[in-house]
Amino acid sequence: MTTKSRWRATVAAAAVAVLALGVAGAMPAMADDGPDPASEQYRPYLHFSPERNWMNDPNGLVHEDGTWHLFFQHNPYGTRWGNMSWGHATSTDLVHWEEQPIAIPQGFDGEGRAIEDIFSGSVVVDEQNTSGFGTTEDPPMVAIYTSAYTPAHPTLAGRQAQSLAYSTDHGLTWTKYAANPVLDRGSSNFRDPKVFRYTDPATGESYWVMVAVEAVQYKVVLYRSDDLKTWTHLSDFGPANATGGIWECPDLFPLAVDGDPANTRWVLVVNLNPGSVAGGSGGQYFVGDFDGTTFTSESTVPDAALPAGEVFAGFDDGTYEGWSVENEPGNWKNGPWTDAPAAGTLAGQNPVSGFIGAGLVNGFTDGDWPVGSMESPTFTIDRTFVNLLVGGGNHPRVEGTQLGNEPPAGRLLFDGFELPDGTTLADSGWRITGDFATEPWRNPSTAGGDYYLGAKRINTWEGGPKGDDNLGDLTSPSFTIQPGEDHLSFLVGGGKRIDGTLETRLLVDGEVVRTATGPEAGQLNWQSWDVSEFAGRDASFQVHDDATGGWGHLTVDHLVLGAEPAQVRSDETSVSLVVDGEVVRTATGRNSENLDWVSWDVADYAGREASVRIVDNNRFGWGHVLVDQVMFADAPAAPRIEGYDWLDWGRDYYATVSFANAPDGRRVMLGWMNDWDYANDIPTGTWRSAMALPRDVSLVTTERGPRLVQQVVPEFAQLEQRDLAWTDAARPIAPGSEVLPVSGDVVRIDAVLRPGDAEAVGISVLGDDETATWIGYDAASGRLFVDRRDSGNTGFHPAFASLDDAPVPLVDGRIAITAYVDRASVEVFTADGRTTITDQVFPNAGADAIGLWAEGAGAALESLTVTPLHGAMYREAGVDGATTTPPAAEVTALTGPKHGPDADGDYVVKVKVGKGQPTTVVRLVEDGSVVGRVYRSASSDRVVEFPITDAAPGEHRYAVELENSAGTTDGATLVVRVAG
């Protein structure tokens, strides 16, 4: 039954009102700002994504008056992080979402300067009107959010404090509380409040509880309030378990174990970035008890003692035990290592943990700036494993790079920009346009960037009067590429854009033949183009800047034409095993000050001489490495991080929190399907980021104690096209891979696999002749994995290509998996929801093949079902074989009485679809919002009924939308009048 929502009616009216008042900037970007969202290559059809612009953390998740509200971190003006406001979407079923006007916008002063960003938080329904913002008859919704005050704020610059906004119209419009902030600790990293109502089971006393974080201290801080305005500190929790990066977005809620209300535990969720089990962003949780004041964890994992083995270097006697140490010459603190091990945390460093004993190698002396290396005495490999504790920055060693910044041999163009003082680029023949032409003396620049050579370079921030908002081109005089000059190499730094607005270009005959953009960093590094095909031809070099906002500039230096490409400068923070002068094993940190075990299998090098080399060649963020307890052993050391409890083992499940006020005692969680390692660079179009599918969570008994299980909410079953499901019978799986006679990029896959004697077995999705995403089980390691290293477009960020895996024991020799595939993502569930892996992927256009594969003989398929799914957003039809849009339909209403206005607001709208082409989705629309939706199959009755109840007196205008896979037809309209 479909009931007209007063929410939708008021939303439509408010949208018109906002536009009428001339403040359309407060609205989400409209569809005519770009292409049809459904046509964009990576647009998800199952997952919520904003129609336009940037989105990150889910905020303010709440159910109220029959509507699910999703607020989210949003940049209303662009596709990269910034201008933080609360976007808003609503749903009646957690599946179909409608984007609403901006809820809480960024704050500005009277001169138009941004002074307050609206960071993450929560929303409660204040049923008892404790805040006084509404009434008990019409209780307010209250948002508790973090005010992140910008440097332009007159009194609170740089602080993060908690503020309130309230709504008395069911979340449509919001008013910021005049006395904000309501909780200020004087901190710059106090954020992400989650608020809930707590009732003491012994006394019956009720009050509000807030859990928030002191992000860099790895602490969850708890407060209480009677009115949401005045807060008293209760307790702190942490640090505990994973302490990589920073802690963010906590949540705290009770769950019955195995559904038994007499056996309840509390779950504390702590998201962290970076430092998750898969690297980058992720979420951990703790299970324990909350007594109204203090959360006590029963799942915290203590740091274990040394594993079995021989300690080669423990760094515990105050010396480096014979290691050769190279600190940076001239560094005033003799960094990065000094002459002796550190005792722990150094000045300016977040707390270091996970090391054992009295000392460790800590490259943070003088911060991240100094660079250097260390190498152990040689030793003979006589055990199977080298185990060691490693922490610090995640900057792996890359083969073929250099530790210096040496240019390649060849012909230096344009004197490396080292023009005589007073000589401009324009004077030397460069063509300068736009903002760069207004003050020619700025080019070449003498400021901006790091790792340039000489004193001068091109810098488009310094090259005009507007900084990052400078626009224009700088085009060189022509030069001839001589035979043998096969490569053009140059240093480039600054912003990164993949849409062509910020790039260096090689022009041949006026055509752009090569491009490169920056690394989103101040440091310059070498780029090289193979230009051998242009030998003997004239070319020019252009710096094109059509980008504004943060990192809207490039820095370029030292162009060299030569036979060989430049060696890229390494930015590694690494520890490596060296055998006969060659690096044969290597590791890096997780962007975490917590050290964890790394194990190298060195059986292949038994009896050979080796050494351990530590390199810090990075001066910037997380530009240091931590090492301790180098050991030789017969078994690998288990990484501590895998002993913690994780919400998800993939790369793209972050900032996950639960809906408040959910009906029927449900606990529904929603996460951001992205990772801060590469979030700003994913190759989507007019929008950036989606949410994961909402999940029901519960606690079940395991051998480790009560732990979470997760399942996609059952409402998504309505999207399954079961009549088109494809199944495969039990059979052996031959070694190699096979393409199945079924395909699809919006599907649910249920498979039961038996590895047998095979090394690995699995399925592939979103495949074509060259690429695919591989979901499989590695029998030797006992791990389920998603391998996206060859999944399509992976080159947009070096951290993206990954194999993400989780330990999963077989049950009776089998593994059962359920995978939701949605055009640019996979969400994999196994072990009855105990383990999940969520990853974005960006397949080649048209890649929708599904396959089955095995490495080695002996694997078997026990069952496989591929079910196509209707879409939930943007394109809903799914698979139907249509070749043209649906035919027109007849629309009537069954009212009472038969003639004249309907008497009581209860009636039925009937839609009779046409014959011929399929009509797969029928939507009933009122006031611009969908009030009813029916999915059809080929066997469905032609008449679709929409029961309407409690319609308000007055005139109701309905429109019908008819959709199939070929497009949408605007059906007939209908007016129903209700007496009153």
MOHUSUL-V453685 format. One line per field, one symbol per residue. burial: I if it has 9 or more other ideal C-beta (glycine too) atoms within 8 Angstrom, else O. Layout:
burial->???
This chain:
burial->OIOIIOIIIIIIIIIOOIIOOOOOOIIIIOOOOOOOIOOIOIIIIIIIIIIIIIIIIIIIIIIIOOIIIIIIIIIIOIIIOIIIIIIIIIIOOIIIIIIIIIIIIIIOIOOOOIIIIIIIIIIIIIOOIIIOIIOOOOIIIIIIIIIIIIOIIOOIIOIIIIIIIIIOOIIIOIOIIOOIIIIOOOIOIIIIIIIIOIOIOOOOOOIIIIIIIIIOIIIIIIIIIOOIIOIOOIOOIIOIIIIIOIIIIIIIIOIIIOOOOOOIIIIIIIIIIIIIIIIIIIIIIIIIOIOOOIIOIIIOOOOOOOIOIOIIIIIOOOOIOOIOIOIIOOIOOIIIIIOOIIOOOIOOIOIIIIIIIOIIIIIIIIOIOIOIIIIIOOIOIOIOIIIIIIIIIIIIIOOOIIOOOOIIOIOIIOOIIOIOOOOIIIOIOIOIIIIIIOOIOIIIIOOIIOIIOIOIIIIIIIIIOOOIIIIIIIIIOOIOIIOOIIIIIIIIIIIIIOOOIIIIIIIIOOOOOIIOIIIIOIIIIIIIIOIOOIIOIIIIIIIIIOIOIOIIIIIIIIIIIIOIIIIIIIIIIIIIIIIOOOIOIIIIIIIIIIIIIIIIOIOOIOOIIIIIIIIIIIIIOIIIIIIIIIIIIOIIIOIIIOOIIIIIIIIIIIIIIIIIIIOOOOIIIIIIIIIIIIIIIIOIIIIIIIIIIIIIIIIIOOOOOIIIIIIIIOOIOIIIIOOIIIOIOOOOIOOOOOOIOOOIIIIIIIIIIIIOOIOIIIIIIIIIOOIIIIIIIIIOOIIIIIIIOOIIOIOIIOIIIIOIIIOIOIOOOIIIIIIIIIIIIIIIIIOOIIIIIIIIIIIIOOIIIIIIIIOIOOIIIOIIIIIIIIIIIOOIIIIIOIOOIIIIIOIOIOIIOOOOOIOOIIIIIIIIIIOOIIIIIIIIIIIOIIIIIOIIIOOOOOOIOIIIOOIIOOOIIIIIIIIIIOOOIOIIIIOIIIOO
